[in-house]
Amino acid sequence: MFHVCPHLSTTTMYNINMVDRSCNKFAKDNKEYVMSLYWKTESFLSSKKNTIVTTTYKDGKIDNIVAARVKTGNIVMTQQYKDGVKHGLYESRTIHGTLYTQVYYKNGFMDGERLCYYPSGVLFYTSQFKHGLLDGKNIYYNILGDITVVKMYKKGVLVTREVVGDV
């Protein structure tokens, strides 16, 4: 059995039998279970160690919310799934709990506004997605919150780029 890693790359898979893990619940019929994986060294989240990942399965597919916590209990990532497909809100946070990224998925693809923040919590950029492709304005901000660059995309293709302020 494989566990789909809820990282940015949806193709990364880990064989559960090869991962140092502890299971909180596991239904013998393989229909519904909750699993917590505990990585003692590196996790799928960049440089976040001692991460606990909780995944709910229904009928053999990821269903509901995948959540990752560091040992302190702070949530560093949540991703909503429906019938094994990313569908709903994805959020990542620093190990201290500050929001880092927020984006919505619809039927497995980014759809709507993506927000990314500096570690300080100041908005770094916003971007618009339709069916997984950049589509609309991307606005970049400096650490002071001033707009620096505005890019316009149409169906994943850069249409315009305007430098507005100091980086």
Backbone as numpy.savetxt, mean C-alpha at the origin, in Angstrom:
# Nx Ny Nz CAx CAy CAz Cx Cy Cz
0.96 -23.67 -0.74 0.12 -22.50 -0.74 1.00 -21.26 -0.74
0.58 -20.19 -1.43 1.34 -18.96 -1.51 0.56 -17.81 -0.90
1.30 -16.85 -0.39 0.72 -15.64 0.17 1.11 -14.49 -0.76
0.13 -13.76 -1.28 0.41 -12.63 -2.13 0.86 -11.47 -1.26
2.03 -10.94 -1.53 2.57 -9.84 -0.73 1.84 -8.55 -1.09
1.28 -7.85 -0.10 0.54 -6.63 -0.40 1.45 -5.41 -0.55
2.62 -5.60 -1.12 3.55 -4.51 -1.37 3.16 -3.86 -2.68
3.89 -2.87 -3.11 3.58 -2.20 -4.36 3.58 -3.16 -5.54
4.45 -4.16 -5.51 4.48 -5.16 -6.56 3.52 -6.28 -6.20
2.44 -6.42 -6.94 1.44 -7.42 -6.62 1.86 -8.82 -7.07
2.98 -8.94 -7.77 3.39 -10.25 -8.25 4.32 -10.97 -7.28
4.80 -10.29 -6.25 5.70 -10.92 -5.28 4.93 -11.93 -4.45
5.45 -13.14 -4.36 4.80 -14.18 -3.58 5.80 -14.85 -2.67
5.33 -15.28 -1.50 6.15 -16.02 -0.56 5.48 -17.35 -0.30
6.27 -18.40 -0.27 5.74 -19.69 0.12 5.64 -19.68 1.64
4.43 -19.80 2.15 4.20 -19.68 3.59 5.04 -20.69 4.37
5.23 -21.87 3.83 6.01 -22.88 4.54 7.47 -22.49 4.71
7.95 -21.54 3.92 9.35 -21.13 3.99 9.55 -19.88 4.84
8.49 -19.28 5.31 8.58 -18.03 6.07 8.49 -18.35 7.56
9.36 -17.71 8.34 9.28 -17.84 9.80 8.00 -17.15 10.23
7.01 -17.89 10.69 5.70 -17.31 10.91 5.04 -17.87 12.15
4.05 -17.16 12.58 3.16 -17.68 13.61 1.74 -17.45 13.14
0.91 -18.45 13.23 -0.47 -18.32 12.77 -1.40 -18.10 13.96
-2.23 -17.08 13.87 -3.21 -16.83 14.92 -4.42 -17.74 14.76
-4.94 -17.85 13.55 -6.08 -18.73 13.27 -5.85 -19.37 11.91
-6.36 -20.57 11.76 -6.23 -21.23 10.48 -7.30 -22.29 10.39
-8.25 -22.15 9.49 -9.33 -23.13 9.35 -8.82 -24.31 8.54
-9.11 -25.50 8.99 -8.62 -26.70 8.32 -9.23 -26.89 6.94
-10.42 -26.36 6.74 -11.06 -26.54 5.44 -10.52 -25.58 4.38
-9.55 -24.71 4.77 -8.93 -23.77 3.84 -9.92 -22.76 3.27
-11.09 -22.65 3.85 -12.09 -21.72 3.33 -11.97 -20.33 3.94
-11.87 -20.25 5.25 -11.76 -18.95 5.91 -10.74 -19.03 7.01
-9.79 -18.11 6.99 -8.80 -18.08 8.05 -8.14 -16.71 8.12
-7.56 -16.45 9.25 -6.79 -15.24 9.46 -5.37 -15.67 9.78
-4.42 -15.04 9.16 -3.04 -15.43 9.35 -2.21 -14.21 9.70
-1.37 -14.34 10.67 -0.40 -13.30 10.99 0.99 -13.85 10.72
1.72 -13.18 9.86 3.09 -13.57 9.57 4.00 -12.61 10.31
5.05 -13.15 10.92 5.97 -12.33 11.70 7.37 -12.51 11.15
7.90 -11.46 10.55 9.25 -11.50 10.03 10.19 -10.99 11.11
11.18 -11.79 11.48 12.11 -11.38 12.53 13.22 -10.49 11.99
13.44 -10.50 10.69 14.50 -9.66 10.13 13.88 -8.66 9.16
14.02 -8.88 7.87 13.47 -7.96 6.88 12.04 -8.33 6.54
11.24 -7.33 6.26 9.87 -7.57 5.84 9.69 -6.99 4.45
8.50 -7.13 3.90 8.23 -6.59 2.57 8.16 -5.07 2.59
8.01 -4.47 3.76 7.98 -3.01 3.86 9.41 -2.53 4.00
9.84 -1.61 3.14 11.22 -1.19 3.10 11.75 -0.81 4.48
12.74 -1.51 4.92 13.48 -1.31 6.16 12.63 -1.35 7.43
11.43 -1.83 7.36 10.62 -1.99 8.57 10.84 -3.41 9.08
11.42 -3.53 10.25 11.72 -4.84 10.80 10.67 -5.22 11.84
10.64 -6.51 12.15 9.70 -7.02 13.14 8.26 -6.63 12.80
7.87 -6.92 11.58 6.55 -6.56 11.08 5.60 -7.75 11.16
4.41 -7.51 11.66 3.38 -8.53 11.73 2.33 -8.20 10.66
2.06 -9.15 9.77 1.10 -8.95 8.69 -0.10 -9.83 8.96
-1.29 -9.24 9.00 -2.52 -9.99 9.22 -3.33 -9.97 7.93
-3.70 -11.15 7.47 -4.44 -11.30 6.23 -5.65 -12.17 6.47
-6.81 -11.77 5.97 -8.03 -12.56 6.07 -8.32 -13.18 4.71
-8.60 -14.48 4.71 -8.92 -15.19 3.48 -10.36 -15.68 3.53
-10.99 -15.72 2.38 -12.32 -16.29 2.24 -12.34 -17.06 0.93
-12.71 -18.30 1.00 -12.72 -19.18 -0.17 -11.37 -19.18 -0.89
-10.29 -19.16 -0.12 -8.96 -19.23 -0.69 -8.42 -17.94 -1.27
-9.16 -16.82 -1.15 -8.73 -15.54 -1.69 -8.63 -14.52 -0.56
-7.69 -13.59 -0.72 -7.58 -12.51 0.26 -8.87 -11.71 0.21
-9.43 -11.47 1.39 -10.70 -10.76 1.47 -10.67 -9.88 2.71
-11.19 -8.70 2.61 -11.25 -7.75 3.71 -9.98 -6.91 3.73
-9.36 -6.71 4.89 -8.24 -5.79 5.02 -6.97 -6.54 5.40
-5.88 -6.26 4.66 -4.56 -6.74 5.02 -3.94 -5.62 5.84
-3.39 -5.96 7.00 -2.79 -4.94 7.86 -1.40 -5.38 8.29
-0.48 -4.43 8.34 0.88 -4.70 8.82 1.15 -3.79 10.00
1.69 -4.39 11.06 2.03 -3.64 12.28 3.48 -3.92 12.63
4.12 -2.90 13.19 5.45 -3.12 13.75 5.26 -3.58 15.18
6.33 -4.04 15.80 6.25 -4.66 17.12 5.64 -3.74 18.18
5.76 -2.42 18.00 5.18 -1.48 18.95 3.66 -1.44 18.87
3.10 -2.03 17.81 1.66 -2.02 17.61 1.18 -1.02 16.59
2.06 -0.10 16.16 1.67 0.90 15.17 1.40 0.23 13.83
0.31 0.62 13.20 -0.03 0.11 11.86 0.82 0.86 10.84
1.53 0.12 9.98 2.36 0.74 8.96 1.79 0.56 7.55
0.77 -0.31 7.40 0.17 -0.51 6.10 -1.20 -1.16 6.26
-2.17 -0.67 5.50 -3.46 -1.35 5.37 -3.85 -1.34 3.90
-4.45 -2.42 3.44 -4.92 -2.53 2.06 -6.23 -3.31 2.07
-7.24 -2.75 1.46 -8.52 -3.44 1.37 -8.54 -4.32 0.12
-9.13 -5.50 0.29 -9.28 -6.47 -0.80 -10.73 -6.91 -0.89
-11.12 -7.30 -2.09 -12.43 -7.89 -2.31 -12.24 -9.06 -3.28
-12.58 -10.25 -2.85 -12.44 -11.46 -3.68 -11.03 -11.62 -4.25
-10.00 -11.35 -3.43 -8.63 -11.55 -3.85 -8.01 -10.42 -4.65
-8.75 -9.33 -4.85 -8.28 -8.21 -5.66 -8.25 -6.94 -4.82
-7.21 -6.13 -5.00 -7.16 -4.84 -4.30 -8.39 -4.03 -4.68
-9.13 -3.62 -3.67 -10.36 -2.86 -3.92 -10.66 -2.05 -2.66
-10.42 -0.77 -2.73 -10.63 0.09 -1.58 -9.36 0.83 -1.22
-9.31 1.30 -0.01 -8.24 2.18 0.45 -6.95 1.43 0.76
-5.82 1.98 0.30 -4.49 1.54 0.68 -3.84 2.70 1.43
-3.25 2.42 2.58 -2.51 3.43 3.32 -1.21 2.83 3.83
-0.14 3.62 3.74 1.11 3.24 4.39 1.50 4.37 5.31
2.17 4.00 6.40 2.56 4.96 7.43 4.00 4.71 7.85
4.62 5.73 8.43 5.95 5.55 9.00 5.81 4.67 10.24
6.91 4.19 10.76 6.84 3.33 11.95 6.32 4.10 13.16
6.28 5.41 13.07 5.74 6.23 14.15 4.27 6.58 13.95
3.69 6.14 12.82 2.27 6.33 12.59 1.89 7.48 11.68
2.87 8.24 11.18 2.58 9.36 10.29 2.18 8.84 8.91
1.09 9.34 8.36 0.63 8.92 7.04 1.69 9.21 5.99
1.98 8.20 5.15 3.00 8.33 4.11 2.37 8.29 2.72
1.47 7.34 2.48 0.81 7.20 1.18 -0.64 6.81 1.39
-1.51 7.36 0.55 -2.93 7.00 0.58 -3.43 6.98 -0.86
-4.06 5.86 -1.24 -4.60 5.74 -2.60 -5.75 4.74 -2.58
-6.67 4.90 -3.50 -7.79 3.98 -3.64 -7.56 3.05 -4.82
-8.02 1.82 -4.66 -7.98 0.83 -5.74 -9.40 0.45 -6.11
-9.58 0.20 -7.38 -10.87 -0.29 -7.88 -10.58 -1.47 -8.79
-11.07 -2.64 -8.41 -10.87 -3.87 -9.18 -9.40 -4.12 -9.53
-8.51 -3.87 -8.56 -7.09 -4.17 -8.73 -6.23 -3.04 -9.27
-6.83 -1.92 -9.64 -6.08 -0.81 -10.22 -6.26 0.45 -9.40
-5.17 1.25 -9.32 -5.30 2.55 -8.67 -6.34 3.35 -9.42
-7.24 3.98 -8.67 -8.32 4.72 -9.29 -8.71 5.87 -8.36
-8.44 7.07 -8.79 -8.72 8.23 -7.96 -7.44 8.92 -7.55
-7.49 9.62 -6.45 -6.36 10.44 -6.02 -5.39 9.65 -5.15
-4.09 9.81 -5.44 -3.03 9.25 -4.59 -2.36 10.43 -3.90
-2.19 10.31 -2.59 -1.52 11.34 -1.80 -0.27 10.75 -1.19
0.86 11.45 -1.31 2.11 11.02 -0.68 2.65 12.17 0.15
3.20 11.83 1.31 3.62 12.83 2.28 5.09 12.70 2.62
5.71 13.81 2.99 7.05 13.80 3.58 6.93 13.14 4.95
8.05 12.61 5.50 7.99 12.02 6.85 7.47 12.99 7.92
7.59 14.28 7.65 7.10 15.29 8.60 5.58 15.40 8.58
4.94 14.80 7.57 3.49 14.88 7.44 3.02 15.92 6.44
3.95 16.71 5.89 3.62 17.71 4.87 3.39 16.99 3.54
2.37 17.41 2.80 2.05 16.81 1.51 3.23 16.94 0.54
3.65 15.83 -0.07 4.74 15.80 -1.04 4.18 15.91 -2.46
3.19 15.06 -2.79 2.54 15.19 -4.10 1.17 14.53 -4.10
0.37 14.96 -5.05 -0.92 14.33 -5.32 -0.90 13.90 -6.78
-1.57 12.82 -7.09 -1.68 12.38 -8.48 -3.05 11.73 -8.68
-3.51 11.77 -9.90 -4.82 11.22 -10.26 -4.64 9.97 -11.12
-5.43 8.94 -10.82 -5.38 7.69 -11.58 -6.76 7.31 -12.08
-6.79 6.72 -13.26 -7.99 6.08 -13.80 -7.57 4.72 -14.34
-8.18 3.67 -13.84 -7.90 2.31 -14.29 -6.41 1.98 -14.25
-5.70 2.46 -13.23 -4.29 2.15 -13.05 -3.31 3.04 -13.78
-3.81 3.98 -14.56 -2.94 4.89 -15.31 -3.05 6.30 -14.77
-1.92 7.02 -14.79 -1.97 8.43 -14.42 -2.89 9.15 -15.39
-3.80 9.93 -14.86 -4.77 10.62 -15.72 -5.27 11.85 -14.96
-4.73 13.00 -15.30 -5.09 14.23 -14.62 -3.85 14.90 -14.06
-4.05 15.81 -13.12 -2.95 16.60 -12.56 -2.15 15.83 -11.51
-0.83 15.97 -11.62 0.10 15.58 -10.57 0.69 16.87 -10.05
0.55 17.10 -8.76 1.05 18.34 -8.17 2.09 17.98 -7.12
3.28 18.56 -7.25 4.39 18.31 -6.33 4.60 19.54 -5.45
4.94 19.28 -4.18 5.12 20.35 -3.20 6.51 20.25 -2.57
7.07 21.38 -2.14 8.31 21.34 -1.37 7.97 21.11 0.09
8.98 21.01 0.92 8.79 20.69 2.33 8.02 21.78 3.07
7.95 22.97 2.49 7.20 24.07 3.10 5.73 24.05 2.70
5.38 23.18 1.73 4.00 23.08 1.28 3.68 23.91 0.06
4.70 24.52 -0.55 4.50 25.32 -1.76 4.54 24.43 -3.00
3.69 24.71 -3.97 3.68 23.96 -5.23 4.97 24.22 -5.99
5.61 23.15 -6.46 6.87 23.29 -7.22 6.72 22.86 -8.68
5.99 21.78 -8.92 5.84 21.25 -10.28 4.40 20.77 -10.46
3.86 21.03 -11.64 2.54 20.51 -12.01 2.69 19.75 -13.31
2.27 18.50 -13.30 2.31 17.66 -14.50 0.88 17.26 -14.84
0.57 17.19 -16.12 -0.74 16.75 -16.59 -0.55 15.46 -17.39
-1.32 14.42 -17.04 -1.26 13.14 -17.73 -2.61 12.83 -18.36
-2.56 12.10 -19.46 -3.77 11.58 -20.11 -3.52 10.13 -20.46
-4.27 9.23 -19.83 -4.15 7.79 -20.05 -2.71 7.30 -19.93
-2.00 7.79 -18.91 -0.64 7.35 -18.62 0.46 8.08 -19.37
0.11 9.00 -20.23 1.10 9.73 -21.03 1.21 11.16 -20.51
2.46 11.60 -20.30 2.70 12.96 -19.85 2.34 13.93 -20.96
1.45 14.88 -20.67 0.99 15.86 -21.66 1.72 17.19 -21.46
1.78 17.66 -20.23 2.48 18.91 -19.93 3.22 18.80 -18.60
4.27 19.61 -18.48 5.04 19.70 -17.23 5.39 21.16 -17.04
5.02 21.70 -15.88 5.27 23.11 -15.60 5.96 23.23 -14.25
7.15 23.88 -14.26 7.85 24.17 -13.01 7.29 25.48 -12.49
6.74 25.44 -11.27 6.03 26.59 -10.72 6.85 27.33 -9.68
7.54 26.60 -8.82 8.27 27.23 -7.71 9.57 26.55 -7.43
10.20 26.98 -6.33 11.49 26.41 -5.91 11.31 25.07 -5.23
12.21 24.17 -5.55 12.20 22.85 -4.95 12.81 22.97 -3.61
